[in-house]
């Protein structure tokens, strides 16, 4: 039977790195203090209350089912939660990024941060590797991502705890997980699932009638996965709004399926809004 290891937040970094190298994932118990957990939930409550489940501006139709019809997703968290900025510097997370990513880049960058609240009746998400967003990079390849799913409420089998296939980061690219090879990251609020972007995982099914499984995703990626020029800063969006659509796409406002999204969807929607 596969097993997902749990370690305390006081575990030595070397222990965490060793488990990630072996299993591709590990649960860090109580990595958030009660005060920090309470602050995150307080800062995010209002955003969640005002956000409907499902994607608002899908970058690709296949993303609609993948992201869930009964799941609320909110990105842009560094601008929406002061506590999230503190969490970005969590030592065990940054230490894992240092260990796995810095050998392959000058520095890593923030990849995405999402509030992910799985509602009652949601189906299990298809298992996937987050690094497959860059599927044109063929194996063998160096690690691209280090990520964490923080539990802001208790994660249980019944309410949709993240499903993981331990050891799958070492499998060949086309290898799929058998049901017997999948475990769920059950953990109390304040804990986190730390994992590599090459590990198979996915949100679990929420089989409850009244529980909303609230998680917060945070990840780092090697810093060279972007264009040489940062056109979002060199070309004001007010000017981009008046340019031909193809130019808007070439400047980066066309999402590459799950890459380059805004509000978990197509950035082209920003160009249609009045400033």
Residue pairs with C-beta under 8 A, 6 or more apart in sequence:
1 180
2 165
2 166
2 167
2 180
2 181
2 182
2 183
3 166
3 183
4 23
4 25
4 26
4 27
4 164
4 166
4 183
4 185
5 19
5 23
5 26
5 27
6 26
6 27
6 28
6 29
6 187
7 15
7 16
7 19
7 26
7 27
7 28
7 29
8 28
8 29
8 30
9 28
9 29
9 30
9 31
9 92
11 28
11 92
13 91
13 92
13 95
13 96
13 99
16 26
16 28
16 92
16 95
16 96
16 194
17 95
17 96
17 99
17 100
19 26
20 26
20 96
20 100
20 194
20 195
20 196
22 167
23 166
23 167
23 199
24 164
24 166
24 167
24 168
24 169
24 170
24 195
24 196
24 198
24 199
25 164
25 166
25 185
25 193
25 194
25 195
25 196
25 199
25 201
26 193
26 194
26 195
27 185
27 187
27 191
27 192
27 193
27 194
28 92
28 148
28 191
28 192
28 193
28 194
29 187
29 188
29 191
30 188
30 190
30 191
31 90
31 92
31 150
31 190
31 191
31 192
32 40
32 87
32 150
32 190
32 191
32 192
33 190
34 190
36 83
36 86
36 87
37 152
37 189
37 190
39 82
39 83
40 81
40 83
40 84
40 87
40 150
40 152
40 216
41 152
41 214
43 80
43 81
43 82
43 83
43 84
44 74
44 80
44 81
44 115
44 152
44 214
44 216
47 74
47 80
47 115
48 72
48 74
48 115
48 117
48 214
51 72
51 74
52 72
53 68
53 69
53 70
53 71
53 72
53 119
54 64
54 67
54 68
54 69
54 70
54 71
55 63
55 64
55 67
55 73
55 264
55 265
56 263
56 264
56 265
56 269
57 263
57 265
57 266
57 268
57 269
58 64
58 265
58 266
59 255
59 257
59 258
59 260
59 261
59 265
59 266
60 255
60 257
60 258
62 257
63 257
63 258
63 265
66 125
66 126
66 128
67 73
67 264
68 118
68 122
68 123
68 125
68 203
69 122
70 118
70 119
70 120
70 121
70 122
70 206
71 116
71 117
71 118
71 119
71 122
71 203
72 115
72 116
72 117
72 119
73 114
73 115
73 116
73 117
73 264
74 80
74 114
74 115
74 263
74 264
75 112
75 113
75 114
75 115
75 261
75 262
75 263
75 264
76 113
76 262
76 263
77 84
77 113
77 114
77 115
77 216
77 218
78 84
78 85
78 88
78 110
78 113
84 113
84 216
84 218
87 150
87 216
87 218
88 110
88 113
88 218
90 148
90 192
92 194
93 146
93 148
93 192
93 194
93 218
93 220
94 220
96 146
96 194
97 108
97 146
97 220
100 143
100 146
100 196
101 108
101 143
101 144
101 145
101 146
101 220
101 221
101 222
102 108
103 142
104 142
104 143
104 144
104 222
105 222
105 223
105 224
106 223
106 224
107 223
108 146
108 220
108 221
108 222
108 223
109 220
109 221
109 222
109 223
109 226
110 219
110 220
111 145
111 147
111 219
111 220
111 221
112 217
112 218
112 219
113 216
113 217
113 218
113 219
114 216
114 217
114 264
115 214
115 215
115 216
115 217
116 149
116 203
116 214
116 215
116 216
116 217
117 212
117 213
117 214
117 215
118 159
118 160
118 203
118 204
118 206
118 212
118 213
118 215
119 206
119 212
120 206
120 208
120 209
120 210
120 211
120 212
121 206
122 160
122 203
122 205
122 206
123 205
124 160
124 163
124 202
124 203
124 204
124 205
125 163
125 202
125 203
125 204
126 202
127 163
127 165
127 176
127 177
127 182
127 200
127 201
127 202
128 200
128 201
128 202
129 168
129 169
129 197
129 198
129 199
129 200
129 201
130 145
130 147
130 197
130 201
130 219
131 137
131 141
131 144
131 145
131 197
131 198
133 257
133 258
133 259
134 144
134 225
134 259
137 144
139 172
139 173
142 222
143 196
143 197
143 198
143 222
144 197
144 198
144 221
144 222
144 225
145 196
145 197
145 198
145 219
145 220
145 221
145 222
146 194
146 195
146 196
146 197
146 219
146 220
147 194
147 195
147 196
147 197
147 217
147 218
147 219
147 220
148 192
148 193
148 194
148 195
148 217
148 218
148 219
149 162
149 185
149 192
149 193
149 195
149 215
149 216
149 217
150 190
150 191
150 192
150 215
150 216
150 217
150 218
151 187
151 188
151 189
151 190
151 191
151 192
151 193
151 214
151 215
152 189
152 214
152 215
152 216
153 159
153 189
153 211
153 212
153 213
153 214
153 215
154 187
154 188
154 189
155 161
155 162
155 184
155 185
155 186
155 187
155 188
155 191
155 213
155 215
156 186
156 211
156 213
157 184
157 186
157 204
158 206
158 207
158 208
158 211
159 204
159 206
159 207
159 208
159 211
159 212
159 213
160 203
160 204
160 205
160 206
160 213
161 184
161 185
161 186
161 187
161 204
161 213
162 184
162 185
162 193
162 201
162 202
162 203
162 204
162 215
163 182
163 183
163 184
163 185
163 201
163 202
163 203
163 204
164 182
164 183
164 184
164 185
164 193
164 195
164 199
164 200
164 201
165 177
165 181
165 182
165 183
165 199
165 200
165 201
166 181
166 183
166 199
167 181
168 175
168 177
168 181
168 198
168 199
168 200
169 196
169 198
169 199
169 200
171 200
177 200
184 204
185 193
187 193
193 201
195 201
197 219
197 221
204 213
206 212
206 213
227 252
231 251
231 252
232 251
232 252
235 251
237 270
237 271
237 275
238 275
240 247
240 248
240 251
240 253
240 271
241 271
241 275
243 251
248 254
248 268
248 271
249 268
252 260
252 267
253 267
253 268
253 270
253 271
254 260
254 266
254 267
254 268
255 261
255 265
255 266
255 267
255 268
260 267
261 267
262 269
262 270
263 269
